[in-house]
Structures are given as C-alpha cells and as structure tokens.
Amino acid sequence: MELKTVDIKGKAYVLVNERIKAFWSLYPNGRIATEIIGGEEGMVIMKASIYKDLKDEKPSATGIAYEREQSSFINKRKLYWKLWN
C-alpha cells in the first residue's frame, strides 16, 4: 500500500488521515483509542493507542504528542493532533 505524502520542510510527511485510512484497510477489526492527557490554554497533549483487533487487551502501539495553537505549518487556524508511533 502506497501512502500519499506532502512535503513539509523538505521531508515527505504522511498526513494523519492517510495513516488512519491505511490502518483501517489493514486492520478492519481494530480500534484507535485517543485521549487528552493534559494541556493548557492554546496547547494540548494527546495519547493515541492502536489495537489491531477489538479483542486485544494491550495496544500494538501508543503515541503521545503535543501541539501548540498556531505553532506549525500544519495548524494555522486551530489545534490538530499529530500522533506518532
């Protein structure tokens, strides 16, 4: 499966929506659990956990990321959450 990328500061970046589509294609019985674990005015800390199957008790991968409002090219108008493994 080839993922569509965009160029950000000279590097190929796969947008979150593309990664999520790929996940569902590979693991149609999986799940993605997200939660806000912290933050303050204009900043948020998120945690995302992916499970390859609904029956899995432990996640296959977990990522924690933070984003500040207006801090990058990706989020000019509002907070977006970038989640990495």
OpenMM code with the backbone's topology and positions (N, CA, C; nanometers):
from openmm import Vec3, app, unit

residues = "MET GLU LEU LYS THR VAL ASP ILE LYS GLY LYS ALA TYR VAL LEU VAL ASN GLU ARG ILE LYS ALA PHE TRP SER LEU TYR PRO ASN GLY ARG ILE ALA THR GLU ILE ILE GLY GLY GLU GLU GLY MET VAL ILE MET LYS ALA SER ILE TYR LYS ASP LEU LYS ASP GLU LYS PRO SER ALA THR GLY ILE ALA TYR GLU ARG GLU GLN SER SER PHE ILE ASN LYS ARG LYS LEU TYR TRP LYS LEU TRP ASN".split()
positions = [
    Vec3(0.0842, -0.1169, 0.0000),
    Vec3(0.0000, 0.0000, 0.0000),
    Vec3(0.0892, 0.1239, 0.0000),
    Vec3(0.0672, 0.2105, -0.0950),
    Vec3(0.1441, 0.3336, -0.1035),
    Vec3(0.0652, 0.4469, -0.0386),
    Vec3(0.1307, 0.5173, 0.0510),
    Vec3(0.0649, 0.6267, 0.1217),
    Vec3(0.1004, 0.7601, 0.0563),
    Vec3(0.0001, 0.8450, 0.0430),
    Vec3(0.0195, 0.9773, -0.0142),
    Vec3(0.0920, 1.0643, 0.0879),
    Vec3(0.1917, 1.1384, 0.0408),
    Vec3(0.2686, 1.2252, 0.1286),
    Vec3(0.2606, 1.3702, 0.0813),
    Vec3(0.2923, 1.4593, 0.1719),
    Vec3(0.3087, 1.6005, 0.1396),
    Vec3(0.4489, 1.6399, 0.1833),
    Vec3(0.5019, 1.7413, 0.1187),
    Vec3(0.6354, 1.7883, 0.1519),
    Vec3(0.6250, 1.8938, 0.2615),
    Vec3(0.6935, 1.8694, 0.3713),
    Vec3(0.6993, 1.9666, 0.4798),
    Vec3(0.8463, 1.9887, 0.5127),
    Vec3(0.8928, 2.1073, 0.4807),
    Vec3(1.0324, 2.1449, 0.5052),
    Vec3(1.1296, 2.0444, 0.4443),
    Vec3(1.0980, 1.9990, 0.3219),
    Vec3(1.1870, 1.9091, 0.2504),
    Vec3(1.1757, 1.7626, 0.2865),
    Vec3(1.0795, 1.7273, 0.3715),
    Vec3(1.0625, 1.5876, 0.4112),
    Vec3(0.9231, 1.5397, 0.3731),
    Vec3(0.9149, 1.4143, 0.3312),
    Vec3(0.7859, 1.3539, 0.2981),
    Vec3(0.7120, 1.3224, 0.4278),
    Vec3(0.5901, 1.3710, 0.4402),
    Vec3(0.5099, 1.3522, 0.5610),
    Vec3(0.3769, 1.2903, 0.5213),
    Vec3(0.3402, 1.1825, 0.5875),
    Vec3(0.2110, 1.1180, 0.5629),
    Vec3(0.1121, 1.1787, 0.6621),
    Vec3(0.0096, 1.2453, 0.6093),
    Vec3(-0.0898, 1.3098, 0.6946),
    Vec3(-0.1656, 1.2062, 0.7763),
    Vec3(-0.2134, 1.2500, 0.8911),
    Vec3(-0.2823, 1.1605, 0.9837),
    Vec3(-0.3995, 1.0902, 0.9163),
    Vec3(-0.4788, 1.1631, 0.8386),
    Vec3(-0.5946, 1.0988, 0.7753),
    Vec3(-0.5520, 0.9857, 0.6823),
    Vec3(-0.4383, 0.9976, 0.6168),
    Vec3(-0.3878, 0.8905, 0.5309),
    Vec3(-0.3430, 0.7702, 0.6138),
    Vec3(-0.2786, 0.7956, 0.7273),
    Vec3(-0.2351, 0.6861, 0.8139),
    Vec3(-0.3546, 0.6119, 0.8728),
    Vec3(-0.4589, 0.6864, 0.9062),
    Vec3(-0.5786, 0.6223, 0.9610),
    Vec3(-0.6474, 0.5363, 0.8554),
    Vec3(-0.6571, 0.5854, 0.7318),
    Vec3(-0.7160, 0.5049, 0.6239),
    Vec3(-0.6373, 0.3754, 0.6049),
    Vec3(-0.5047, 0.3861, 0.6082),
    Vec3(-0.4206, 0.2664, 0.5917),
    Vec3(-0.4427, 0.1684, 0.7068),
    Vec3(-0.4537, 0.2203, 0.8278),
    Vec3(-0.4782, 0.1332, 0.9439),
    Vec3(-0.6072, 0.0545, 0.9253),
    Vec3(-0.7175, 0.1239, 0.8907),
    Vec3(-0.8460, 0.0553, 0.8750),
    Vec3(-0.8424, -0.0450, 0.7602),
    Vec3(-0.7662, -0.0155, 0.6578),
    Vec3(-0.7526, -0.1092, 0.5460),
    Vec3(-0.6828, -0.2380, 0.5906),
    Vec3(-0.5791, -0.2229, 0.6727),
    Vec3(-0.5028, -0.3387, 0.7194),
    Vec3(-0.5689, -0.4115, 0.8364),
    Vec3(-0.6382, -0.3366, 0.9215),
    Vec3(-0.6962, -0.3936, 1.0435),
    Vec3(-0.8423, -0.3507, 1.0587),
    Vec3(-0.9308, -0.4038, 0.9757),
    Vec3(-1.0715, -0.3607, 0.9804),
    Vec3(-1.1409, -0.3926, 1.1129),
    Vec3(-1.0855, -0.4862, 1.1905),
    Vec3(-1.1435, -0.5194, 1.3206),
    Vec3(-1.0662, -0.4552, 1.4358),
    Vec3(-0.9833, -0.3571, 1.4036),
    Vec3(-0.9034, -0.2909, 1.5059),
    Vec3(-0.9781, -0.1757, 1.5695),
    Vec3(-0.9043, -0.1017, 1.6501),
    Vec3(-0.9625, 0.0191, 1.7095),
    Vec3(-0.8513, 0.1177, 1.7396),
    Vec3(-0.8892, 0.2439, 1.7433),
    Vec3(-0.7977, 0.3517, 1.7778),
    Vec3(-0.8591, 0.4249, 1.8970),
    Vec3(-0.7867, 0.4292, 2.0063),
    Vec3(-0.8345, 0.4967, 2.1264),
    Vec3(-0.7511, 0.6230, 2.1477),
    Vec3(-0.8178, 0.7369, 2.1617),
    Vec3(-0.7478, 0.8622, 2.1861),
    Vec3(-0.7975, 0.9255, 2.3147),
    Vec3(-0.7091, 0.9985, 2.3787),
    Vec3(-0.7499, 1.0716, 2.4982),
    Vec3(-0.6627, 1.1947, 2.5153),
    Vec3(-0.7207, 1.2971, 2.5702),
    Vec3(-0.6452, 1.4164, 2.6077),
    Vec3(-0.5872, 1.3886, 2.7458),
    Vec3(-0.4551, 1.3964, 2.7570),
    Vec3(-0.3924, 1.3653, 2.8858),
    Vec3(-0.3372, 1.4896, 2.9551),
    Vec3(-0.3471, 1.6034, 2.8900),
    Vec3(-0.3013, 1.7258, 2.9527),
    Vec3(-0.3144, 1.8439, 2.8603),
    Vec3(-0.2793, 1.9585, 2.9119),
    Vec3(-0.2818, 2.0774, 2.8298),
    Vec3(-0.3103, 2.2011, 2.9108),
    Vec3(-0.3051, 2.3114, 2.8402),
    Vec3(-0.3353, 2.4415, 2.8983),
    Vec3(-0.3859, 2.5280, 2.7841),
    Vec3(-0.4117, 2.6527, 2.8106),
    Vec3(-0.4642, 2.7424, 2.7081),
    Vec3(-0.3745, 2.7404, 2.5836),
    Vec3(-0.4319, 2.7007, 2.4699),
    Vec3(-0.3581, 2.7001, 2.3436),
    Vec3(-0.2660, 2.5818, 2.3218),
    Vec3(-0.2686, 2.4822, 2.4101),
    Vec3(-0.1815, 2.3657, 2.3959),
    Vec3(-0.2560, 2.2425, 2.4444),
    Vec3(-0.2306, 2.1307, 2.3765),
    Vec3(-0.2946, 2.0058, 2.4147),
    Vec3(-0.1932, 1.8921, 2.4067),
    Vec3(-0.2054, 1.7966, 2.4991),
    Vec3(-0.1236, 1.6752, 2.4964),
    Vec3(-0.2206, 1.5593, 2.4751),
    Vec3(-0.1949, 1.4811, 2.3719),
    Vec3(-0.2825, 1.3706, 2.3347),
    Vec3(-0.2082, 1.2381, 2.3433),
    Vec3(-0.2853, 1.1340, 2.3688),
    Vec3(-0.2328, 0.9976, 2.3658),
    Vec3(-0.3218, 0.9178, 2.2711),
    Vec3(-0.2597, 0.8419, 2.1832),
    Vec3(-0.3338, 0.7544, 2.0927),
    Vec3(-0.2781, 0.6132, 2.1068),
    Vec3(-0.3682, 0.5183, 2.1135),
    Vec3(-0.3293, 0.3777, 2.1205),
    Vec3(-0.4025, 0.3040, 2.0101),
    Vec3(-0.3295, 0.2171, 1.9403),
    Vec3(-0.3941, 0.1383, 1.8352),
    Vec3(-0.3940, -0.0091, 1.8735),
    Vec3(-0.5042, -0.0712, 1.8401),
    Vec3(-0.5244, -0.2137, 1.8669),
    Vec3(-0.5571, -0.2785, 1.7334),
    Vec3(-0.4827, -0.3832, 1.6975),
    Vec3(-0.5049, -0.4497, 1.5692),
    Vec3(-0.6353, -0.5275, 1.5663),
    Vec3(-0.6872, -0.5617, 1.6831),
    Vec3(-0.8134, -0.6348, 1.6927),
    Vec3(-0.8897, -0.5852, 1.8149),
    Vec3(-1.0209, -0.5832, 1.8037),
    Vec3(-1.1051, -0.5376, 1.9148),
    Vec3(-1.0824, -0.6178, 2.0427),
    Vec3(-1.0434, -0.7440, 2.0290),
    Vec3(-1.0237, -0.8310, 2.1441),
    Vec3(-0.8914, -0.8067, 2.2169),
    Vec3(-0.7989, -0.7354, 2.1525),
    Vec3(-0.6682, -0.7111, 2.2135),
    Vec3(-0.6835, -0.6290, 2.3407),
    Vec3(-0.6193, -0.6748, 2.4479),
    Vec3(-0.6237, -0.6014, 2.5737),
    Vec3(-0.5155, -0.4943, 2.5808),
    Vec3(-0.4019, -0.5218, 2.5171),
    Vec3(-0.2912, -0.4262, 2.5162),
    Vec3(-0.2762, -0.3684, 2.3763),
    Vec3(-0.2426, -0.2406, 2.3659),
    Vec3(-0.2272, -0.1796, 2.2333),
    Vec3(-0.1029, -0.2308, 2.1612),
    Vec3(-0.1104, -0.2299, 2.0290),
    Vec3(0.0057, -0.2650, 1.9474),
    Vec3(0.1063, -0.1503, 1.9446),
    Vec3(0.0553, -0.0288, 1.9556),
    Vec3(0.1415, 0.0896, 1.9590),
    Vec3(0.0694, 0.2012, 2.0320),
    Vec3(0.1480, 0.2841, 2.0984),
    Vec3(0.0945, 0.4006, 2.1683),
    Vec3(0.1830, 0.5196, 2.1352),
    Vec3(0.1213, 0.6324, 2.1098),
    Vec3(0.1968, 0.7541, 2.0823),
    Vec3(0.1447, 0.8688, 2.1662),
    Vec3(0.2355, 0.9540, 2.2089),
    Vec3(0.1990, 1.0739, 2.2826),
    Vec3(0.2586, 1.1921, 2.2077),
    Vec3(0.1764, 1.2950, 2.1899),
    Vec3(0.2234, 1.4134, 2.1183),
    Vec3(0.1572, 1.5368, 2.1764),
    Vec3(0.2223, 1.6505, 2.1548),
    Vec3(0.1601, 1.7756, 2.1959),
    Vec3(0.1606, 1.8705, 2.0770),
    Vec3(0.0745, 1.9652, 2.0827),
    Vec3(0.0669, 2.0653, 1.9773),
    Vec3(0.0267, 2.1975, 2.0393),
    Vec3(0.0895, 2.3017, 1.9916),
    Vec3(0.0526, 2.4367, 2.0340),
    Vec3(-0.0237, 2.5041, 1.9208),
    Vec3(-0.1248, 2.5772, 1.9564),
    Vec3(-0.2049, 2.6500, 1.8588),
    Vec3(-0.1148, 2.7455, 1.7808),
    Vec3(-0.1339, 2.7457, 1.6495),
    Vec3(-0.0588, 2.8352, 1.5599),
    Vec3(0.0915, 2.8084, 1.5582),
    Vec3(0.1361, 2.6894, 1.5992),
    Vec3(0.2800, 2.6663, 1.6127),
    Vec3(0.3478, 2.6098, 1.4886),
    Vec3(0.2704, 2.5611, 1.3931),
    Vec3(0.3362, 2.4990, 1.2783),
    Vec3(0.2561, 2.5203, 1.1507),
    Vec3(0.3179, 2.4836, 1.0429),
    Vec3(0.2556, 2.4917, 0.9115),
    Vec3(0.1252, 2.4133, 0.9065),
    Vec3(0.1187, 2.3038, 0.9794),
    Vec3(0.0036, 2.2140, 0.9712),
    Vec3(-0.1201, 2.2730, 1.0376),
    Vec3(-0.1051, 2.3526, 1.1405),
    Vec3(-0.2240, 2.4016, 1.2105),
    Vec3(-0.2310, 2.5537, 1.2159),
    Vec3(-0.2591, 2.6154, 1.1068),
    Vec3(-0.2648, 2.7604, 1.1013),
    Vec3(-0.3835, 2.8183, 1.1782),
    Vec3(-0.4975, 2.7502, 1.1811),
    Vec3(-0.6182, 2.8094, 1.2368),
    Vec3(-0.6657, 2.7493, 1.3678),
    Vec3(-0.6382, 2.6211, 1.3922),
    Vec3(-0.6824, 2.5595, 1.5168),
    Vec3(-0.5903, 2.4431, 1.5512),
    Vec3(-0.6087, 2.3870, 1.6678),
    Vec3(-0.5233, 2.2755, 1.7093),
    Vec3(-0.5574, 2.1498, 1.6314),
    Vec3(-0.4560, 2.0831, 1.5848),
    Vec3(-0.4684, 1.9499, 1.5268),
    Vec3(-0.3757, 1.8606, 1.6065),
    Vec3(-0.4067, 1.7342, 1.6086),
    Vec3(-0.3235, 1.6428, 1.6850),
    Vec3(-0.2475, 1.5534, 1.5913),
    Vec3(-0.1157, 1.5533, 1.6037),
    Vec3(-0.0295, 1.4679, 1.5235),
    Vec3(0.0136, 1.3518, 1.6127),
    Vec3(-0.0151, 1.2358, 1.5701),
    Vec3(0.0111, 1.1188, 1.6523),
    Vec3(0.1122, 1.0279, 1.5844),
    Vec3(0.2153, 0.9964, 1.6570),
    Vec3(0.3189, 0.9100, 1.6032),
    Vec3(0.3295, 0.7848, 1.6858),
    Vec3(0.3870, 0.6817, 1.6239),
    Vec3(0.4160, 0.5566, 1.6955),
    Vec3(0.5622, 0.5553, 1.7323),
] * unit.nanometer
topology = app.Topology()
chain = topology.addChain("A")
for resn in residues:
    res = topology.addResidue(resn, chain)
    for name in ("N", "CA", "C"):
        topology.addAtom(name, app.Element.getBySymbol(name[0]), res)
